[in-house]
Amino acid sequence: MGIGLGILLLVIGLILLFAINEFPDSLQEVVEPTTVGWILVIAGVLALVLGLVMNNQRSKTTHVEERRDL
């Protein structure tokens, strides 16, 4: 889930930064779309890196099962 969310945030941020040239005036009065784009790109990269690190740690974990017969 972390990797997928990171990719989604990264793609939406890059679309806001580079693909959309003109925004409606009502949107630009409330928030700057390029700033939101940069925030989403940074959050996407961070989520992607954290997802990869957690998957790497999860693959190195070993589980020991102990059974006792009564």
MILO-62228 format. One line per field, with one value per residue: residue in three letters; x, y negated, z negated of N, C-alpha, C, O in turn; residue number from 0. Coordinates in steps of 0.02 Angstrom, whole numbers, plus 50000, padded with zeros to 5 digits. Each point is the difference from the previous one (the first is absolute). Layout:
// MILO-62228
aa <- [ALA  ...];
n_X <- [X  ...];
n_Y <- [Y  ...];
n_Z <- [Z  ...];
ca_X <- [X  ...];
ca_Y <- [Y  ...];
ca_Z <- [Z  ...];
c_X <- [X  ...];
c_Y <- [Y  ...];
c_Z <- [Z  ...];
o_X <- [X  ...];
o_Y <- [Y  ...];
o_Z <- [Z  ...];
i <- [NUM  ...];
//
This chain:
// MILO-62228
aa <- [MET  GLY  ILE  GLY  LEU  GLY  ILE  LEU  LEU  LEU  VAL  ILE  GLY  LEU  ILE  LEU  LEU  PHE  ALA  ILE  ASN  GLU  PHE  PRO  ASP  SER  LEU  GLN  GLU  VAL  VAL  GLU  PRO  THR  THR  VAL  GLY  TRP  ILE  LEU  VAL  ILE  ALA  GLY  VAL  LEU  ALA  LEU  VAL  LEU  GLY  LEU  VAL  MET  ASN  ASN  GLN  ARG  SER  LYS  THR  THR  HIS  VAL  GLU  GLU  ARG  ARG  ASP  LEU];
n_X <- [50041  50074  50012  49927  50005  50078  49976  49935  50044  50055  49942  49956  50071  50022  49921  50000  50072  49985  49940  50005  49947  49907  50026  49932  49939  49910  50027  49995  49890  49960  50004  50094  49948  50038  49942  49902  50009  50024  49911  49936  50038  49988  49900  49988  50049  49951  49911  50028  50033  49924  49948  50054  49995  49907  49993  50054  49952  49924  50050  50021  49897  50050  49961  49985  50015  49943  50055  49903  50079  49890];
n_Y <- [50059  50050  50110  50076  50025  50076  50108  50054  50031  50097  50095  50038  50054  50108  50069  50029  50084  50109  50064  49984  49984  50050  49918  50078  49924  50052  50052  49944  49993  50094  50038  50002  49979  49898  49915  49969  49933  49891  49934  49967  49909  49899  49948  49947  49900  49909  49957  49930  49895  49922  49955  49919  49897  49939  49951  49902  49908  49951  49938  49902  49962  50007  50088  49962  50098  49952  50094  49976  50080  49996];
n_Z <- [50000  49933  50021  49963  49891  49971  50021  49926  49902  50002  50000  49904  49931  50023  49960  49891  49982  50019  49934  49891  50098  50037  49930  49959  50058  50042  50096  50097  50020  50047  50106  49938  50097  50030  49955  50044  50088  49981  49977  50086  50052  49955  50011  50098  50014  49956  50053  50083  49978  49973  50089  50055  49958  50014  50101  50008  49955  50065  50079  49950  50017  49900  50058  49896  50055  49917  50025  49952  50000  50020];
ca_X <- [49959  50043  50031  49947  49982  50055  49997  49941  50015  50051  49969  49955  50042  50032  49948  49988  50058  50022  49952  49945  50029  49957  49952  49946  50018  49974  50047  50063  49990  50000  50063  50044  50003  50068  50022  49968  50035  50064  49987  49980  50060  50043  49965  50001  50068  50009  49960  50031  50062  49981  49970  50054  50039  49960  49998  50066  50005  49952  50026  50056  49976  49988  49951  50014  49939  50018  49944  50011  49951  49984];
ca_Y <- [49941  49941  49987  49975  49933  49956  49990  49959  49931  49975  49986  49942  49941  49983  49973  49931  49958  49994  50015  49952  49933  49947  50021  49950  49945  50014  50045  49965  49954  50037  50036  50001  50070  50026  50016  50064  50050  50016  50036  50068  50035  50016  50052  50062  50028  50024  50060  50053  50022  50035  50064  50045  50017  50046  50065  50031  50026  50055  50060  50027  50023  50072  50019  50064  50029  50050  50043  50044  50054  50013];
ca_Z <- [50000  49997  50065  50044  49980  50019  50072  50014  49980  50045  50065  49994  49991  50064  50044  49980  50015  50069  50053  50001  50009  49974  49949  49991  49955  49933  49967  49986  49945  49937  49989  50059  50022  50005  49932  49983  50041  49969  49937  50017  50025  49943  49961  50039  49996  49932  49991  50040  49966  49939  50019  50021  49941  49959  50035  49993  49932  49993  50034  49961  49935  49995  49949  49969  49971  49951  49982  49943  49993  49930];
c_X <- [50043  50031  49948  49979  50054  50000  49942  50012  50051  49971  49955  50040  50034  49951  49985  50057  50010  49946  49945  50030  49959  49950  49944  50020  49976  50046  50064  49993  50006  50069  50041  50010  50071  50029  49971  50033  50066  49991  49981  50059  50044  49968  50001  50068  50012  49961  50029  50062  49983  49968  50053  50042  49962  49993  50066  50009  49954  50027  50059  49979  49989  49952  50017  49935  50022  49937  50020  49945  49989  49985];
c_Y <- [49937  49983  49973  49930  49950  49985  49955  49927  49968  49981  49939  49936  49978  49973  49928  49953  49987  50006  49947  49930  49945  50030  49949  49948  50013  50047  49965  49949  50034  50029  49997  50073  50028  50018  50067  50056  50020  50039  50072  50041  50021  50055  50067  50034  50029  50065  50059  50027  50039  50067  50051  50023  50051  50068  50037  50029  50060  50064  50031  50028  50076  50013  50069  50025  50056  50039  50044  50051  50014  50073];
c_Z <- [50000  50067  50048  49984  50019  50074  50019  49983  50047  50068  49998  49992  50065  50050  49981  50018  50074  50053  50005  50002  49969  49951  49996  49949  49929  49961  49981  49944  49932  49986  50065  50022  50007  49932  49978  50039  49969  49934  50015  50027  49942  49957  50036  49997  49930  49987  50039  49966  49937  50014  50021  49940  49957  50033  49995  49930  49991  50032  49961  49933  50002  49942  49975  49968  49954  49980  49942  49996  49926  49989];
o_X <- [49982  50007  50014  49989  49985  50012  50007  49984  49995  50016  50002  49982  50003  50017  49994  49989  50011  50007  49976  50037  50027  49968  50010  50036  50032  50006  50029  50049  50022  50026  49971  50028  50011  50039  50034  50009  50016  50038  50023  50006  50024  50034  50006  50004  50028  50027  49999  50009  50029  50012  49995  50020  50029  50000  50001  50026  50018  49987  50013  50041  49972  50000  50014  49968  50036  49949  50054  49940  50047  49986];
o_Y <- [49951  49941  49953  49959  49944  49943  49956  49956  49941  49948  49958  49948  49941  49957  49957  49942  49943  49972  49986  49980  49954  50050  49942  50014  49980  49994  50012  49982  49970  49994  49998  50039  50059  50047  50041  50055  50060  50046  50045  50059  50057  50046  50052  50061  50054  50046  50056  50061  50053  50049  50059  50058  50049  50051  50061  50056  50047  50055  50059  50030  50026  49964  50046  49964  50045  49971  50029  49982  50007  50020];
o_Z <- [50032  50017  50037  50045  50021  50020  50042  50039  50017  50027  50044  50029  50015  50040  50045  50016  50021  50054  50055  49955  49970  50014  50018  49952  49952  49939  49947  49968  49951  49944  50055  49963  49988  49994  49970  49974  49997  49985  49965  49986  49998  49978  49968  49993  49993  49970  49977  49997  49987  49964  49982  49997  49976  49965  49994  49993  49965  49975  50008  49965  50048  49950  50039  49962  50021  49981  50000  49999  49961  49943];
i <- [0  1  2  3  4  5  6  7  8  9  10  11  12  13  14  15  16  17  18  19  20  21  22  23  24  25  26  27  28  29  30  31  32  33  34  35  36  37  38  39  40  41  42  43  44  45  46  47  48  49  50  51  52  53  54  55  56  57  58  59  60  61  62  63  64  65  66  67  68  69];
//
